[in-house]
Amino acid sequence: MSLEGATDHDKLISLTQKTYQEQAIWFLNAFWEEWGEKEAELFWRYVHKCAEIDIQKHEEGNGLDEMQAHVFLERFDETLTVRALREKLRETKAIGEKERPKLVPLTHYLLFKYDADWKYVVKAPQGDNKKAIEEAQQKLEQVQEAFRQSQARSAESAEAFRQSQARAKEAADREAEAKAAEVAAKKREADAHASAEAAKAAEAAAHKSAEDAAAAEAAAQEAQKELEAALAEVKAQEDAYNAKTESLKKKSEEGG
């Protein structure tokens, strides 16, 4: 099996136009005996992650745009940028100086990651490693399924915990509301008691005021009586004086 193209660069372009999976298989076959076999699971993680991030073509895609490529690099804790990756590939002539590719194919990342000779890669023989590659892919899929199940269980536990927290908060809120209602009831009771005491005090004050008014009225009536008695006595004395004066005057006139 060989790549289409008259030159090595044409062959590289042909390789980068293959799907993510086909690019990974080609690269693994090129270095199978050296390190490809032990890296197979990681390669399938690369393939699945590219398909996941490539929201337009998914598994049928061959390259990520720059934003997607940065996401891919972050997912694998890579500190390099797309620009640095392309500068490295330009140094090795894998990308021409004037080339401005819109996508980052998986092959470009693998060339950078493994510091591979791109001319060797495009001409590398493709051995019969299909079975081993399929086993590696199957193993990775099993791991991913276990991981998904673990995530599902974690999500269920998180939801159960959230519901438990919600119920606890509701109970706490109800308890707080009950305590607030109890405090409000006690305050109303205290206010009612204070109002009753104030009413009693006002009633007592009014009663005392009435008693004081009655006493004042009685004293005034007594004083009026005393005044009238004094006036009567004065008038009686005046009448007696006038009568005596009249009697003396009459005797004097009669010669007597």
LINDABEL-V347119 format. One record per backbone hydrogen bond with DSSP energy under -1.0 kcal/mol. NH is the residue of the N-H (numbers start at 1). CO is the residue of the C=O. If there is no record, write none. Layout:
nh=<NH | NH>
co=<CO | CO>
This chain:
nh=<11 | 12 | 13 | 14 | 15 | 16 | 18 | 20 | 23 | 24 | 25 | 26 | 27 | 28 | 29 | 30 | 31 | 35 | 36 | 37 | 39 | 43 | 44 | 45 | 46 | 47 | 48 | 49 | 50 | 51 | 52 | 53 | 54 | 55 | 58 | 60 | 61 | 64 | 69 | 70 | 71 | 72 | 73 | 74 | 75 | 76 | 77 | 78 | 85 | 86 | 87 | 88 | 89 | 90 | 91 | 92 | 93 | 94 | 95 | 99 | 104 | 109 | 110 | 111 | 112 | 113 | 114 | 116 | 121 | 122 | 129 | 133 | 134 | 135 | 136 | 137 | 138 | 139 | 140 | 141 | 142 | 143 | 144 | 145 | 146 | 147 | 148 | 149 | 150 | 151 | 152 | 153 | 154 | 155 | 156 | 157 | 158 | 159 | 160 | 161 | 162 | 163 | 164 | 165 | 166 | 167 | 168 | 169 | 170 | 171 | 172 | 173 | 174 | 175 | 176 | 177 | 178 | 179 | 180 | 181 | 182 | 183 | 184 | 185 | 186 | 187 | 188 | 189 | 190 | 191 | 192 | 193 | 194 | 195 | 196 | 197 | 198 | 199 | 200 | 201 | 202 | 203 | 204 | 205 | 206 | 207 | 208 | 209 | 210 | 211 | 212 | 213 | 214 | 215 | 216 | 217 | 218 | 219 | 220 | 221 | 222 | 223 | 224 | 225 | 226 | 227 | 228 | 229 | 230 | 231 | 232 | 233 | 234 | 235 | 236 | 237 | 238 | 239 | 240 | 241 | 242 | 243 | 244 | 245 | 246 | 247 | 248 | 249 | 250 | 251 | 252 | 253 | 254 | 256>
co=<7 | 8 | 9 | 10 | 11 | 12 | 15 | 61 | 19 | 20 | 21 | 22 | 23 | 24 | 25 | 26 | 27 | 31 | 31 | 32 | 35 | 39 | 40 | 41 | 42 | 43 | 44 | 45 | 46 | 47 | 48 | 49 | 50 | 53 | 54 | 57 | 58 | 104 | 65 | 66 | 67 | 68 | 69 | 70 | 71 | 72 | 74 | 73 | 81 | 82 | 83 | 84 | 85 | 86 | 87 | 88 | 90 | 89 | 89 | 96 | 64 | 105 | 106 | 107 | 108 | 109 | 110 | 111 | 117 | 118 | 127 | 129 | 130 | 131 | 132 | 133 | 134 | 135 | 136 | 137 | 138 | 139 | 140 | 141 | 142 | 143 | 144 | 145 | 146 | 147 | 148 | 149 | 150 | 151 | 152 | 153 | 154 | 155 | 156 | 157 | 158 | 159 | 160 | 161 | 162 | 163 | 164 | 165 | 166 | 167 | 168 | 169 | 170 | 171 | 172 | 173 | 174 | 175 | 176 | 177 | 178 | 179 | 180 | 181 | 182 | 183 | 184 | 185 | 186 | 187 | 188 | 189 | 190 | 191 | 192 | 193 | 194 | 195 | 196 | 197 | 198 | 199 | 200 | 201 | 202 | 203 | 204 | 205 | 206 | 207 | 208 | 209 | 210 | 211 | 212 | 213 | 214 | 215 | 216 | 217 | 218 | 219 | 220 | 221 | 222 | 223 | 224 | 225 | 226 | 227 | 228 | 229 | 230 | 231 | 232 | 233 | 234 | 235 | 236 | 237 | 238 | 239 | 240 | 241 | 242 | 243 | 244 | 245 | 246 | 247 | 248 | 249 | 250 | 251>
